[in-house]
Amino acid sequence: MRAKPQRTCVACRRKGDQATFLRIVAAADGRIGLNPAARLQGRSAYICRNLNCYELALKNRSLERSLRRQIPEEILQELKELIEVEDKKRKELV
């Protein structure tokens, strides 16, 4: 059996399976975007799927440091909305 890829959250430094994180990609052509399917190539950063890690990443600028560039506000807003939707779904299941 093959081991699942492990990744680390840029905010809280928790390690886990790649599928448990959201992936933000900075492509070679300068585009930055969310890439949950992990298909785009480029420099990437992973973050937990909760608002605490999102806020910590903004406060410490850990996403920007990991990607080595500024992240546009619309990408940060899109990331926050995605996390909020998943958080809402998770709370409904409980």
Buried (B, 14 or more C-beta within 10 A) or exposed (E): EEEEEEBBBBBBEEEBEEEBBBBBBBBEEEEBBBBEEBEBEBBBBBBBBBEEBBEBBBEEEBBBEBBEEEBEEEBBEBBBEBBEEBBEEEEEEE
